[in-house]
Every structure is written in structure tokens, then in C-alpha cells.
Amino acid sequence: MRAFFEAIGYLFTDILFVPLDYIRALELETWYGANLITWIFILICCAATVYWIQQLRIFKSNNEDEQDTTAHSFLS
């Protein structure tokens, strides 16, 4: 059983975290390069939020937006 958990530790430490080790070493050279993945995710989230708000406006303008406060039995 101990070998199983050591194998899991080896998998994560020596194989799956290698890209993160590279990013950690890159931070000493350039902060922007090390945080590039973070900025990409932030841009994706901003784009998804803008798309979501546009869809909400479309539904509201077509009067398809139901804002019923009695959607759940405990609210009535």
C-alpha cells in the first residue's frame, strides 16, 4: 500500500508538476512570462462574462426573461 502512495507522489511531483516548475523558474526572469497563463484565463473569463450579459439583454428585450420570485416553494 505504501508503494501505491509513493507512486502517486512520484506522478505528481516528478511528472505532472514539471510545467509548473518551469513557470516558477521563469518568474525569476520575467514576471509577465510567468503569469501569461493567468492573463489568458482572465481574458477568457472576461469574454465569457460579456457574452453572458449580451445573452441576458437579448432575453430581456424579447420579454423571455421570467423573474418570478415564487420559483421555489420556500419563497412564496
C-alpha positions in Angstrom: 0.0 0.0 0.0 2.9 2.3 0.7 4.2 1.8 -2.8 0.9 2.9 -4.2 1.0 6.3 -2.4 4.7 6.7 -3.3 3.7 6.2 -6.9 1.1 8.9 -6.7 3.6 11.2 -5.1 6.1 10.5 -7.8 3.5 11.0 -10.5 2.5 14.5 -9.2 5.9 15.6 -8.1 8.2 14.4 -10.9 5.8 14.3 -13.9 2.7 16.4 -13.7 4.2 19.4 -11.9 7.2 19.8 -14.3 5.4 22.6 -16.3 4.7 24.4 -13.0 8.4 24.1 -12.0 9.3 25.7 -15.4 6.9 28.6 -14.7 8.3 29.0 -11.2 11.9 29.2 -12.7 10.6 31.6 -15.4 9.3 34.0 -12.8 12.9 34.9 -11.8 13.5 36.1 -15.4 10.2 37.7 -16.3 7.1 38.3 -14.3 4.9 38.7 -17.4 6.0 35.4 -18.9 5.4 33.5 -15.7 1.8 35.0 -15.4 0.9 34.5 -19.1 -1.4 31.6 -18.3 -3.2 33.6 -15.6 -3.8 36.5 -18.0 -5.1 34.1 -20.7 -7.6 32.7 -18.2 -8.6 36.2 -17.1 -9.3 37.2 -20.7 -11.4 34.0 -21.3 -13.5 34.8 -18.2 -14.0 38.4 -19.3 -15.1 37.3 -22.7 -17.5 34.7 -21.3 -18.9 37.4 -18.9 -19.5 39.8 -21.8 -21.2 37.1 -23.9 -23.4 36.1 -20.9 -24.5 39.7 -20.3 -25.3 40.1 -24.0 -27.4 37.0 -23.9 -29.3 38.2 -20.8 -30.0 41.5 -22.6 -31.4 39.6 -25.7 -33.7 37.6 -23.5 -34.8 40.7 -21.6 -35.6 42.6 -24.8 -37.7 39.7 -26.1 -39.6 39.5 -22.8 -38.5 35.9 -22.4 -36.9 36.7 -19.0 -39.1 35.3 -16.2 -38.3 37.0 -12.9 -40.8 35.1 -10.8 -39.9 35.3 -7.1 -42.0 32.2 -6.4 -39.7 29.9 -8.3 -39.2 27.9 -5.1 -41.8 26.9 -2.6 -39.9 28.5 0.3 -40.0 31.9 -1.3 -43.8 32.2 -1.5 
